[in-house]
Amino acid sequence: MKHLITAALLGSALSLALAQHSGHNHGSTTAPASTPAAAPAAPAAAGALPWAEAEVRRVDAGAGAVTLRHGDIRNLDMPPMTMVFRTRDPKVLDGFKAGDKVRFTADRIDGTYTVLSMEPLR
């Protein structure tokens, strides 16, 4: 009986911890996963997002993806790193190549880090 009560308490604590974590979204503008029957939130308008600076490491226009070595991305609570981003519109990548210095806006859309706009850094 003592083991059954202990197991029930541990299960309840784990469920509570998971429920609290599911709402944590690193500053994203998408709805928390725990929101029942909610449609995914629309991404913030590109003009409303802060710019981040980066160096293009690789462009895969066919896949609509770009690898960026970026600085802080404030709206995503993301420190500097190198990672692959998807694009909402692959035309955003037109004219860019590895080595280019850029500034860009990004958001988390349907769980995927996505570049919304990108321009050469002057």
Secondary structure, DSSP 8 states (H G I E B T S, - for coil): -HHHHHHHHHHHHHHHHHHHHHT--TT-SS--TTSTT--------GGGS--EEEEEEEEEGGGTEEEEEE--BGGGTB-SEEEEEEESSGGGGTT--TT-EEEEEEEEETTEEEEEEEEE--
